[in-house]
Amino acid sequence: MLPGWTYTERVEELIDGRTAKSGETKEAEIARINGTVPLGRMGTPEEFANVAVFLSSPAASFVNGVMLQVDGGIIQSTF
């Protein structure tokens, strides 16, 4: 899978590092990141897990060899 911005503890650490360097507020940095995602927000760990569970389930038995973007539309391409 190809995850985009997913709000995890690690992303919180990255945001804290960015705000320490820039002097911006945490809220401003989150808003900046959210502005880069066409869906308008970061994903949640549960949303990523839902895709992983689907791909691991019998419902996806005919799915193979794909790199699935789970990124709220950040990667804009046509295949």
Z-matrix of the N, CA and C atoms (Angstrom, degrees):
N
C 1 1.455
C 2 1.520 1 108.70
N 3 1.305 2 114.21 1 155.01
C 4 1.463 3 121.34 2 179.77
C 5 1.526 4 108.62 3 -116.46
N 6 1.325 5 117.19 4 89.81
C 7 1.466 6 118.63 5 -177.39
C 8 1.519 7 112.08 6 -76.35
N 9 1.318 8 114.45 7 144.93
C 10 1.460 9 120.85 8 170.65
C 11 1.525 10 107.96 9 -97.42
N 12 1.323 11 115.80 10 -153.24
C 13 1.456 12 119.82 11 177.88
C 14 1.522 13 109.19 12 -63.76
N 15 1.326 14 115.64 13 116.40
C 16 1.459 15 123.07 14 176.27
C 17 1.513 16 106.78 15 -124.31
N 18 1.332 17 116.95 16 124.44
C 19 1.462 18 120.32 17 -172.76
C 20 1.526 19 110.81 18 -73.54
N 21 1.325 20 114.82 19 95.03
C 22 1.462 21 123.37 20 179.95
C 23 1.525 22 109.28 21 -119.70
N 24 1.328 23 116.25 22 176.50
C 25 1.464 24 120.08 23 176.27
C 26 1.528 25 110.40 24 -60.32
N 27 1.309 26 117.44 25 -38.08
C 28 1.476 27 120.70 26 179.57
C 29 1.526 28 110.90 27 -64.85
N 30 1.314 29 117.08 28 -41.68
C 31 1.469 30 119.91 29 177.72
C 32 1.520 31 109.75 30 -64.32
N 33 1.329 32 117.09 31 -38.05
C 34 1.473 33 119.44 32 176.09
C 35 1.524 34 110.66 33 -60.20
N 36 1.337 35 117.06 34 -40.83
C 37 1.466 36 120.62 35 177.13
C 38 1.531 37 110.62 36 -62.59
N 39 1.328 38 117.00 37 -42.37
C 40 1.464 39 120.42 38 178.01
C 41 1.523 40 111.30 39 -62.89
N 42 1.318 41 116.28 40 -41.52
C 43 1.463 42 120.79 41 178.45
C 44 1.517 43 109.75 42 -63.62
N 45 1.328 44 117.65 43 -43.94
C 46 1.462 45 120.93 44 178.37
C 47 1.527 46 110.78 45 -60.19
N 48 1.333 47 117.38 46 -40.81
C 49 1.460 48 120.93 47 178.00
C 50 1.508 49 112.00 48 -64.43
N 51 1.327 50 116.25 49 -42.53
C 52 1.467 51 120.24 50 179.23
C 53 1.522 52 111.43 51 -64.33
N 54 1.341 53 116.16 52 -42.00
C 55 1.465 54 118.61 53 -178.37
C 56 1.524 55 111.13 54 -70.06
N 57 1.314 56 117.10 55 -32.07
C 58 1.465 57 119.88 56 177.51
C 59 1.527 58 110.63 57 -64.77
N 60 1.337 59 116.44 58 -37.35
C 61 1.466 60 120.59 59 179.70
C 62 1.522 61 112.56 60 -76.97
N 63 1.338 62 116.01 61 -38.96
C 64 1.463 63 119.42 62 -172.69
C 65 1.521 64 114.10 63 -91.21
N 66 1.329 65 116.80 64 -22.13
C 67 1.460 66 119.81 65 -176.50
C 68 1.522 67 112.90 66 81.94
N 69 1.334 68 116.57 67 1.02
C 70 1.464 69 121.18 68 177.80
C 71 1.524 70 109.65 69 -74.18
N 72 1.319 71 115.58 70 165.07
C 73 1.463 72 119.34 71 174.82
C 74 1.522 73 109.09 72 -81.41
N 75 1.310 74 114.94 73 160.22
C 76 1.464 75 120.84 74 177.68
C 77 1.530 76 109.71 75 -60.71
N 78 1.335 77 115.90 76 -40.89
C 79 1.454 78 121.00 77 -179.73
C 80 1.522 79 111.19 78 -62.81
N 81 1.335 80 117.46 79 -39.08
C 82 1.462 81 121.22 80 179.36
C 83 1.526 82 110.77 81 -66.98
N 84 1.319 83 116.99 82 -39.69
C 85 1.467 84 120.58 83 178.96
C 86 1.530 85 110.79 84 -67.35
N 87 1.320 86 117.02 85 -41.28
C 88 1.461 87 120.18 86 177.20
C 89 1.524 88 109.89 87 -63.04
N 90 1.318 89 117.33 88 -42.15
C 91 1.468 90 121.03 89 178.22
C 92 1.525 91 110.79 90 -62.57
N 93 1.334 92 117.60 91 -38.24
C 94 1.466 93 121.11 92 178.87
C 95 1.530 94 109.74 93 -63.85
N 96 1.324 95 116.44 94 -46.39
C 97 1.463 96 120.37 95 178.84
C 98 1.527 97 110.35 96 -62.39
N 99 1.332 98 116.49 97 -47.11
C 100 1.462 99 120.37 98 179.72
C 101 1.527 100 111.18 99 -58.48
N 102 1.318 101 116.41 100 -32.15
C 103 1.461 102 120.90 101 178.79
C 104 1.520 103 113.33 102 -68.12
N 105 1.320 104 117.91 103 -17.87
C 106 1.464 105 121.17 104 178.43
C 107 1.521 106 112.57 105 -88.27
N 108 1.324 107 116.08 106 -10.12
C 109 1.471 108 121.23 107 -177.73
C 110 1.529 109 108.30 108 -100.27
N 111 1.333 110 118.48 109 119.66
C 112 1.460 111 119.81 110 -179.41
C 113 1.536 112 114.10 111 -54.68
N 114 1.324 113 117.54 112 -31.56
C 115 1.456 114 120.27 113 177.34
C 116 1.533 115 111.32 114 -70.50
N 117 1.336 116 117.21 115 -17.49
C 118 1.456 117 121.66 116 175.18
C 119 1.517 118 115.94 117 93.36
N 120 1.320 119 116.65 118 6.37
C 121 1.466 120 119.76 119 -179.98
C 122 1.521 121 109.08 120 -161.50
N 123 1.323 122 114.77 121 162.61
C 124 1.458 123 120.02 122 172.93
C 125 1.524 124 109.22 123 -75.54
N 126 1.320 125 115.44 124 155.28
C 127 1.453 126 120.03 125 176.07
C 128 1.518 127 110.48 126 -76.66
N 129 1.306 128 114.96 127 168.27
C 130 1.462 129 120.69 128 176.01
C 131 1.529 130 108.76 129 -105.81
N 132 1.320 131 116.96 130 156.67
C 133 1.464 132 119.09 131 175.83
C 134 1.531 133 111.70 132 -57.20
N 135 1.330 134 116.75 133 -34.04
C 136 1.461 135 120.32 134 179.65
C 137 1.530 136 111.63 135 -64.97
N 138 1.330 137 116.87 136 -37.72
C 139 1.468 138 119.85 137 178.54
C 140 1.532 139 110.52 138 -65.16
N 141 1.316 140 116.63 139 -41.74
C 142 1.460 141 120.41 140 176.96
C 143 1.531 142 109.89 141 -64.09
N 144 1.338 143 116.21 142 -43.97
C 145 1.471 144 120.92 143 179.98
C 146 1.521 145 111.18 144 -62.08
N 147 1.327 146 117.64 145 -37.14
C 148 1.467 147 120.25 146 179.00
C 149 1.523 148 111.15 147 -59.88
N 150 1.330 149 116.83 148 -40.09
C 151 1.458 150 120.27 149 178.62
C 152 1.532 151 110.06 150 -67.80
N 153 1.329 152 116.55 151 -42.43
C 154 1.469 153 120.33 152 178.93
C 155 1.525 154 110.96 153 -62.12
N 156 1.315 155 116.72 154 -41.91
C 157 1.470 156 120.54 155 179.21
C 158 1.526 157 109.74 156 -64.19
N 159 1.326 158 117.03 157 -44.06
C 160 1.463 159 119.50 158 177.92
C 161 1.525 160 110.86 159 -58.48
N 162 1.331 161 116.94 160 -48.65
C 163 1.457 162 120.10 161 -177.52
C 164 1.529 163 112.09 162 -64.81
N 165 1.319 164 116.81 163 -24.69
C 166 1.472 165 121.30 164 179.21
C 167 1.523 166 112.48 165 -88.92
N 168 1.319 167 116.72 166 -4.28
C 169 1.457 168 120.47 167 -173.99
C 170 1.527 169 112.04 168 -96.23
N 171 1.316 170 116.24 169 165.21
C 172 1.463 171 120.23 170 175.60
C 173 1.535 172 112.62 171 -60.75
N 174 1.336 173 117.51 172 -24.09
C 175 1.466 174 120.63 173 179.35
C 176 1.519 175 111.84 174 -62.13
N 177 1.319 176 117.23 175 -22.31
C 178 1.465 177 121.42 176 -179.98
C 179 1.527 178 111.42 177 -106.47
N 180 1.316 179 117.02 178 24.91
C 181 1.460 180 120.25 179 -174.39
C 182 1.526 181 113.95 180 -63.01
N 183 1.323 182 117.85 181 -22.25
C 184 1.460 183 120.48 182 -179.15
C 185 1.533 184 111.86 183 -100.68
N 186 1.323 185 116.92 184 5.21
C 187 1.469 186 122.54 185 178.75
C 188 1.521 187 108.06 186 -93.41
N 189 1.328 188 116.22 187 126.54
C 190 1.468 189 118.82 188 174.80
C 191 1.520 190 109.91 189 -155.91
N 192 1.309 191 115.39 190 155.09
C 193 1.456 192 121.58 191 174.20
C 194 1.514 193 115.64 192 65.86
N 195 1.310 194 117.62 193 29.25
C 196 1.466 195 119.21 194 179.60
C 197 1.525 196 110.07 195 -115.57
N 198 1.305 197 114.75 196 149.48
C 199 1.456 198 121.14 197 169.16
C 200 1.527 199 105.35 198 -106.88
N 201 1.308 200 116.56 199 106.96
C 202 1.456 201 122.23 200 -172.99
C 203 1.522 202 110.37 201 -92.63
N 204 1.308 203 115.48 202 122.13
C 205 1.464 204 120.81 203 178.33
C 206 1.522 205 108.90 204 -79.05
N 207 1.317 206 115.29 205 126.33
C 208 1.461 207 122.48 206 176.67
C 209 1.526 208 104.47 207 -123.78
N 210 1.341 209 114.85 208 73.01
C 211 1.466 210 119.28 209 -167.07
C 212 1.521 211 115.01 210 -137.66
N 213 1.316 212 118.12 211 10.34
C 214 1.457 213 120.03 212 178.84
C 215 1.516 214 113.73 213 68.26
N 216 1.327 215 117.28 214 15.66
C 217 1.463 216 121.24 215 176.85
C 218 1.510 217 115.83 216 97.46
N 219 1.342 218 118.38 217 11.28
C 220 1.469 219 120.54 218 -178.31
C 221 1.518 220 111.15 219 -61.06
N 222 1.334 221 117.32 220 -48.49
C 223 1.451 222 120.25 221 179.69
C 224 1.524 223 107.73 222 -81.48
N 225 1.319 224 115.47 223 113.10
C 226 1.457 225 120.22 224 -178.48
C 227 1.519 226 108.53 225 -110.14
N 228 1.315 227 114.86 226 103.05
C 229 1.457 228 119.32 227 -179.65
C 230 1.511 229 109.52 228 -149.39
N 231 1.306 230 114.67 229 164.69
C 232 1.447 231 121.09 230 177.58
C 233 1.518 232 107.69 231 -117.08
N 234 1.311 233 116.31 232 133.26
C 235 1.453 234 120.05 233 -179.31
C 236 1.496 235 109.59 234 -109.05
